[in-house]
Amino acid sequence: MTVTHDVQLSWTAPAVLREADPQLADLLSAEAGRRAESLQLLAGENVTSPAVLAALSGPLVDKYAEGYPGHRHHSGCALADAAELLAVDRAKRLFAAEHANVQPRSGTSAMLAAYAALLRPGDLVLAMSLEHGGHLSCGSRANFSGRWFDFIGYGVREQDHLLDYDQVRELARLHRPKAIVAGGISYPRHLDWAAFREIADEVDAYLIADTAQTTGLVAAGLAPSPVPYADVTVAATHKLLRGPRGGLLLCSEQLAGRVDRAVFPFSQGGAAMNEVAGKAVAFAQAGTPEFGAYLQRAVDGARSLAGALDGAGAPPLTGGTDTQLVTADVGALGLTGLEAERRCAAAGLMLGKCALPYDPAPPAETSGIRLGTGAVAAQGMAVEGMAELGELIGRLLRGGPGAEIGARVRELAAALGEN
């Protein structure tokens, strides 16, 4: 099988769309233009591979396949069944998992299904606190998780911002949770899955691994896999995996029935079969040497970018990164994360503000920024180029000339577009 990792950023509205809906065609063309003239450093974004895009627009976009292969509620599903079984088989082999469910529409819906499979409303869950990098699905009162379950938050040490496993153990012993969630959205270091498993076993709790930010790294062998340790692993198929926006659940054969029922019929109806097909393509691509080389470049670039930010007076949390993710403190430069985000966006550098642990700034402003190198690495940017991005961001944060820096960003973006 030949696998290509080319990037497709240029886009022209098809004639049928321009004729049927010129207003939307103009909006989509403008978005393509925006992306072509800027650099995407948002940690949750990537560039979907052309092969995945082709699968998403294929004939399975029309197929309603409620249920699972061999047990659908509608006729004409034989080929949809084959596509889903292909995706499941590839996911199982890629992550060395006994069972995979490829139907979740997002990482959050996959987390909902994991909770539904293992918990009941009112159960106690121990998870990374939102202030220290936890996801909304780990107890936010604005989210289903915080309304249906009782959450206790663990965090990082104030002196080095590294995960405090002693605190996790103490909280687990004190509260005896039904489940422990390991993982977050802005923690840039690898997790010790064996330590989490040991703590969970000590208090007879389920262990749920949240790898939404690192799914691709796990697939490429560049991050430790939680699959041998977690009862259920919740993953995202976009972000680093470069697949369609969606979720993935991995578990043991023993829990397969509970996990599958938690997806359908409990939390979802018919799967989006074009997305399932796109996931199958992404799983195949993620198993190639080219994919591993791409992500190694993303990780190396993130480390160089973090070093450049540190030199500019915006120290990276934990002193660096093990992944494609960088979180940095801009407070020492007299800035909020919100102002840093706005300055960078005006120059064509798209990144996000980020709440920091023990942050005195209000949540709407924050003192931190969060960046990811997945998209620019997918476009072919070298490690040296990502280091330059760190230098450009540092200049902006110190009040450097936005127009001049913006012009350089457009040059870099144009060069990537020619790759």
PLY file of the C-alpha trace (Angstrom):
ply
format ascii 1.0
element vertex 419
property float x
property float y
property float z
element edge 418
property int vertex1
property int vertex2
end_header
0.00 0.00 0.00
1.38 3.39 -0.99
0.79 6.07 1.62
1.28 9.78 0.98
1.52 12.49 3.58
1.20 15.43 1.23
-0.59 18.50 2.53
-3.46 20.09 0.68
-4.00 23.70 1.76
-4.93 25.32 -1.54
-8.64 25.15 -2.23
-10.92 26.43 -4.96
-14.68 26.32 -4.59
-16.13 23.74 -7.00
-18.40 25.15 -9.66
-21.40 23.26 -8.28
-20.95 24.91 -4.87
-20.30 28.37 -6.27
-23.44 28.12 -8.35
-25.63 26.70 -5.58
-24.36 28.87 -2.71
-21.96 31.64 -3.72
-22.10 33.19 -0.25
-20.77 30.06 1.44
-18.30 29.47 -1.40
-16.85 32.91 -0.72
-16.55 32.15 3.01
-14.74 28.87 2.37
-12.42 30.51 -0.14
-11.61 33.21 2.39
-10.81 30.58 5.02
-8.48 28.83 2.59
-6.79 32.16 1.95
-6.44 32.87 5.66
-4.75 29.53 6.24
-2.43 30.01 3.27
-1.16 33.33 4.65
-0.75 32.33 8.30
0.90 29.61 10.36
-1.21 27.31 12.51
0.29 26.75 15.96
-2.92 25.88 17.76
-2.23 22.66 19.63
-5.64 21.18 18.80
-5.37 21.73 15.03
-3.58 19.91 12.25
-3.74 19.55 8.49
-5.89 16.63 7.37
-4.15 14.44 4.82
-5.52 14.52 1.24
-6.29 10.79 1.35
-8.44 11.28 4.45
-10.22 14.21 2.78
-10.97 12.02 -0.22
-12.52 9.35 2.02
-14.62 11.97 3.83
-16.18 13.10 0.56
-16.77 9.54 -0.70
-20.11 7.73 -1.10
-20.26 6.57 2.52
-21.19 10.16 3.43
-24.76 9.17 2.49
-24.96 5.81 4.25
-27.00 5.48 7.42
-25.52 2.56 9.33
-27.05 2.57 12.79
-25.59 -0.18 14.95
-22.48 -2.31 14.43
-21.21 -4.52 11.58
-23.50 -7.51 11.17
-26.13 -5.91 13.40
-27.36 -2.83 11.56
-30.88 -1.43 11.70
-30.97 -0.66 7.96
-30.29 -2.62 4.82
-27.52 -2.05 2.30
-24.76 -1.92 4.92
-22.47 -4.70 3.73
-19.80 -2.34 2.38
-20.19 0.04 5.30
-19.62 -2.97 7.55
-16.46 -3.83 5.65
-15.15 -0.26 5.99
-15.82 -0.18 9.73
-14.23 -3.58 10.29
-11.19 -2.38 8.35
-10.93 0.70 10.58
-11.37 -1.39 13.73
-8.74 -3.92 12.66
-6.24 -1.19 11.77
-6.82 0.62 15.09
-6.33 -2.58 17.07
-3.07 -3.37 15.28
-1.79 0.21 15.45
-2.32 0.52 19.20
-1.94 -3.17 20.14
-5.42 -3.14 21.66
-7.83 -6.04 22.11
-10.88 -3.97 21.13
-11.52 -0.67 19.33
-14.65 1.38 18.80
-14.24 3.84 15.91
-17.69 5.43 15.98
-17.36 8.35 18.47
-17.82 11.71 16.77
-15.31 13.55 18.98
-12.91 13.06 21.83
-15.50 14.44 24.23
-18.20 12.06 23.03
-15.69 9.22 23.42
-15.05 10.35 27.01
-18.80 10.43 27.63
-19.01 6.83 26.43
-16.07 5.80 28.64
-17.81 7.27 31.68
-21.11 5.65 30.71
-19.44 2.25 30.34
-17.77 2.33 33.74
-19.72 4.71 35.99
-23.15 5.70 37.21
-24.36 9.27 37.86
-23.05 10.51 41.18
-19.89 8.37 41.16
-16.67 10.00 42.30
-13.90 10.57 39.73
-10.32 11.74 40.28
-8.98 13.75 37.32
-6.55 16.53 36.50
-8.10 19.80 37.66
-9.10 22.26 34.96
-6.80 24.92 36.44
-3.82 22.59 36.02
-4.59 21.43 32.48
-7.62 19.15 32.69
-10.21 19.04 29.92
-13.80 20.30 30.25
-14.92 16.66 30.30
-12.97 16.21 33.53
-15.44 17.97 35.80
-16.37 21.36 34.40
-19.77 22.41 35.70
-20.55 23.69 32.20
-20.01 20.15 30.87
-22.00 16.94 31.32
-19.14 15.52 33.39
-19.42 18.09 36.16
-23.19 17.75 36.30
-23.42 13.97 36.31
-20.39 12.99 38.40
-18.48 14.25 41.42
-14.91 15.21 40.57
-11.83 15.68 42.72
-8.93 17.41 40.98
-5.24 16.57 41.19
-2.54 18.88 39.90
1.12 19.74 39.42
3.77 20.91 41.85
4.11 24.67 42.15
7.91 24.68 42.06
8.36 22.85 38.73
4.83 22.31 37.32
5.46 18.57 37.04
2.64 16.17 37.84
2.50 15.35 41.54
2.01 11.58 41.67
2.23 11.63 45.47
-0.76 13.96 45.53
-2.66 11.69 43.15
-2.04 8.73 45.47
-3.01 10.67 48.59
-6.24 11.92 47.02
-7.08 8.44 45.75
-6.57 6.93 49.20
-8.62 9.66 50.84
-11.58 9.74 48.45
-11.63 6.17 47.00
-12.84 7.24 43.52
-14.68 4.89 41.18
-12.38 5.99 38.34
-9.15 7.91 37.81
-8.63 9.90 34.59
-5.02 10.35 33.51
-4.27 13.02 30.94
-4.97 16.65 30.11
-4.88 19.27 27.38
-1.85 21.36 28.31
0.60 19.08 30.12
3.67 18.77 27.85
5.33 15.78 29.50
4.85 12.03 29.11
2.74 10.36 31.77
3.81 7.42 33.92
0.99 5.02 33.06
2.35 2.29 35.33
2.23 4.65 38.31
-1.39 5.57 37.54
-2.26 1.86 37.22
-0.66 1.12 40.58
-2.64 3.92 42.25
-5.89 2.80 40.61
-5.35 -0.80 41.71
-4.62 0.28 45.27
-8.08 1.89 45.60
-9.91 -0.51 43.26
-10.64 2.21 40.70
-10.96 2.08 36.94
-8.19 3.86 35.01
-9.26 5.98 32.02
-6.44 7.30 29.83
-7.05 10.55 27.94
-4.59 10.69 25.01
-6.41 13.23 22.85
-3.29 15.42 22.62
-0.84 12.56 22.10
-2.70 9.89 20.09
-0.39 10.27 17.11
2.72 10.09 19.28
1.49 6.85 20.85
0.77 5.42 17.39
4.28 6.32 16.21
5.97 4.94 19.32
7.12 8.40 20.40
5.09 8.44 23.61
4.42 5.64 26.10
1.25 3.72 25.34
-1.46 3.63 28.01
-3.20 0.65 26.39
-1.46 -2.04 28.51
-2.37 -0.15 31.69
-5.72 1.63 31.21
-9.13 0.01 31.41
-10.29 2.37 28.65
-8.18 4.65 26.47
-9.90 7.70 25.00
-8.21 9.07 21.87
-8.79 11.69 19.18
-8.38 10.91 15.49
-7.68 14.47 14.38
-4.93 16.54 16.00
-1.67 14.61 15.66
-3.19 11.61 13.88
-4.21 13.84 10.92
-7.50 11.99 10.47
-11.07 13.27 10.49
-12.42 15.06 13.54
-13.55 12.26 15.78
-12.87 9.99 18.71
-11.63 6.47 19.33
-12.04 4.08 22.25
-9.61 1.26 23.06
-10.19 -1.35 25.74
-9.89 -5.00 26.69
-12.14 -7.64 25.21
-13.70 -7.99 28.66
-15.03 -4.41 28.53
-15.84 -4.39 24.80
-19.57 -4.95 25.18
-19.98 -2.24 27.80
-17.96 0.26 25.76
-19.84 -0.49 22.54
-23.25 -0.15 24.22
-22.14 3.13 25.77
-21.50 4.51 22.28
-24.53 2.95 20.58
-27.33 3.06 21.55
-26.62 5.06 24.74
-24.87 8.23 23.52
-24.98 8.15 19.71
-27.23 7.09 16.89
-25.93 6.08 13.49
-22.22 6.52 12.92
-20.89 8.94 10.30
-19.57 6.27 7.98
-17.52 8.68 5.88
-15.67 9.64 9.08
-15.16 5.96 9.90
-13.67 5.52 6.42
-11.42 8.53 6.98
-10.26 7.03 10.28
-9.34 3.81 8.48
-7.09 5.81 6.14
-5.52 7.71 9.04
-4.75 4.50 10.95
-3.01 3.08 7.87
-0.94 6.23 7.40
0.00 6.39 11.08
1.66 2.99 10.82
4.23 4.10 8.24
7.86 5.20 8.80
7.05 8.54 7.12
4.48 9.29 9.81
6.95 8.57 12.58
9.55 10.81 10.94
6.97 13.61 10.65
6.10 13.45 14.34
9.73 13.21 15.42
10.28 16.48 13.56
7.26 17.98 15.35
8.66 16.97 18.76
12.17 18.19 17.96
10.71 21.44 16.63
8.63 21.95 19.77
11.74 21.63 21.91
13.55 24.19 19.78
10.55 26.52 19.88
10.36 26.17 23.67
14.04 27.06 23.95
13.56 30.19 21.85
10.62 31.31 24.00
12.67 30.74 27.13
15.41 32.95 25.73
12.82 35.63 25.03
11.64 35.72 28.63
8.59 33.45 28.30
9.73 30.30 30.13
8.09 27.02 29.12
6.27 25.19 31.88
8.08 22.11 33.25
11.25 23.48 31.66
10.47 22.13 28.20
8.43 19.43 26.50
8.38 15.74 25.61
5.72 16.22 22.94
4.57 18.56 20.20
2.98 20.75 22.87
4.51 23.86 24.46
3.00 25.91 27.27
4.76 29.13 28.24
4.37 31.86 30.86
4.17 35.37 29.38
3.41 37.05 32.71
7.06 37.99 33.32
6.89 40.09 30.14
3.99 42.10 31.56
1.46 40.44 29.27
-1.65 38.35 29.65
-2.13 35.27 27.56
-5.03 37.02 25.84
-2.86 39.95 24.75
-0.12 37.57 23.58
-2.66 35.62 21.53
-3.95 38.82 19.92
-0.47 40.13 19.05
0.51 36.85 17.45
-2.77 36.50 15.54
-2.34 39.99 14.08
1.02 38.84 12.67
-0.40 35.58 11.31
0.81 33.29 14.09
-2.19 31.36 15.38
-1.81 30.10 18.94
-3.97 30.10 22.05
-4.01 31.62 25.50
-3.73 29.05 28.25
-4.52 29.01 31.96
-1.46 28.18 34.04
-1.35 26.34 37.37
-1.33 28.77 40.30
-2.09 31.59 37.83
-3.12 34.89 39.49
-4.63 36.21 36.25
-8.38 35.77 35.68
-9.39 32.76 33.51
-10.57 34.98 30.66
-7.10 36.52 30.34
-4.61 34.00 31.82
-0.83 34.34 31.98
0.04 31.59 29.54
0.07 30.55 25.91
-0.23 27.06 24.43
1.32 26.08 21.11
1.59 22.93 19.03
3.91 22.10 16.12
1.81 19.36 14.49
0.42 21.44 11.63
3.60 23.26 10.58
5.54 20.00 10.76
2.91 18.35 8.55
3.46 21.14 6.04
7.15 20.31 5.95
8.67 22.93 8.22
12.12 21.94 9.48
13.22 22.10 13.10
15.20 25.27 12.36
12.04 26.90 11.04
10.15 26.11 14.23
12.98 27.61 16.26
12.59 30.76 14.17
8.89 30.80 14.98
9.80 30.87 18.66
12.10 33.80 18.03
9.39 35.67 16.08
6.88 35.09 18.85
9.41 36.29 21.40
9.97 39.49 19.44
6.22 40.11 19.27
5.82 39.55 22.99
8.60 42.05 23.71
6.90 44.68 21.54
8.70 44.01 18.26
7.44 45.40 14.92
4.25 43.53 14.11
4.19 44.52 10.44
7.76 43.35 9.83
7.23 40.10 11.69
3.93 39.55 9.89
5.69 39.91 6.55
8.19 37.23 7.57
5.35 34.94 8.66
3.73 35.31 5.25
7.06 34.44 3.60
7.33 31.29 5.68
3.73 30.36 4.97
4.19 30.86 1.25
7.33 28.71 1.28
5.43 25.88 3.00
2.64 26.22 0.48
5.14 25.56 -2.32
6.34 22.26 -0.77
0 1
1 2
2 3
3 4
4 5
5 6
6 7
7 8
8 9
9 10
10 11
11 12
12 13
13 14
14 15
15 16
16 17
17 18
18 19
19 20
20 21
21 22
22 23
23 24
24 25
25 26
26 27
27 28
28 29
29 30
30 31
31 32
32 33
33 34
34 35
35 36
36 37
37 38
38 39
39 40
40 41
41 42
42 43
43 44
44 45
45 46
46 47
47 48
48 49
49 50
50 51
51 52
52 53
53 54
54 55
55 56
56 57
57 58
58 59
59 60
60 61
61 62
62 63
63 64
64 65
65 66
66 67
67 68
68 69
69 70
70 71
71 72
72 73
73 74
74 75
75 76
76 77
77 78
78 79
79 80
80 81
81 82
82 83
83 84
84 85
85 86
86 87
87 88
88 89
89 90
90 91
91 92
92 93
93 94
94 95
95 96
96 97
97 98
98 99
99 100
100 101
101 102
102 103
103 104
104 105
105 106
106 107
107 108
108 109
109 110
110 111
111 112
112 113
113 114
114 115
115 116
116 117
117 118
118 119
119 120
120 121
121 122
122 123
123 124
124 125
125 126
126 127
127 128
128 129
129 130
130 131
131 132
132 133
133 134
134 135
135 136
136 137
137 138
138 139
139 140
140 141
141 142
142 143
143 144
144 145
145 146
146 147
147 148
148 149
149 150
150 151
151 152
152 153
153 154
154 155
155 156
156 157
157 158
158 159
159 160
160 161
161 162
162 163
163 164
164 165
165 166
166 167
167 168
168 169
169 170
170 171
171 172
172 173
173 174
174 175
175 176
176 177
177 178
178 179
179 180
180 181
181 182
182 183
183 184
184 185
185 186
186 187
187 188
188 189
189 190
190 191
191 192
192 193
193 194
194 195
195 196
196 197
197 198
198 199
199 200
200 201
201 202
202 203
203 204
204 205
205 206
206 207
207 208
208 209
209 210
210 211
211 212
212 213
213 214
214 215
215 216
216 217
217 218
218 219
219 220
220 221
221 222
222 223
223 224
224 225
225 226
226 227
227 228
228 229
229 230
230 231
231 232
232 233
233 234
234 235
235 236
236 237
237 238
238 239
239 240
240 241
241 242
242 243
243 244
244 245
245 246
246 247
247 248
248 249
249 250
250 251
251 252
252 253
253 254
254 255
255 256
256 257
257 258
258 259
259 260
260 261
261 262
262 263
263 264
264 265
265 266
266 267
267 268
268 269
269 270
270 271
271 272
272 273
273 274
274 275
275 276
276 277
277 278
278 279
279 280
280 281
281 282
282 283
283 284
284 285
285 286
286 287
287 288
288 289
289 290
290 291
291 292
292 293
293 294
294 295
295 296
296 297
297 298
298 299
299 300
300 301
301 302
302 303
303 304
304 305
305 306
306 307
307 308
308 309
309 310
310 311
311 312
312 313
313 314
314 315
315 316
316 317
317 318
318 319
319 320
320 321
321 322
322 323
323 324
324 325
325 326
326 327
327 328
328 329
329 330
330 331
331 332
332 333
333 334
334 335
335 336
336 337
337 338
338 339
339 340
340 341
341 342
342 343
343 344
344 345
345 346
346 347
347 348
348 349
349 350
350 351
351 352
352 353
353 354
354 355
355 356
356 357
357 358
358 359
359 360
360 361
361 362
362 363
363 364
364 365
365 366
366 367
367 368
368 369
369 370
370 371
371 372
372 373
373 374
374 375
375 376
376 377
377 378
378 379
379 380
380 381
381 382
382 383
383 384
384 385
385 386
386 387
387 388
388 389
389 390
390 391
391 392
392 393
393 394
394 395
395 396
396 397
397 398
398 399
399 400
400 401
401 402
402 403
403 404
404 405
405 406
406 407
407 408
408 409
409 410
410 411
411 412
412 413
413 414
414 415
415 416
416 417
417 418
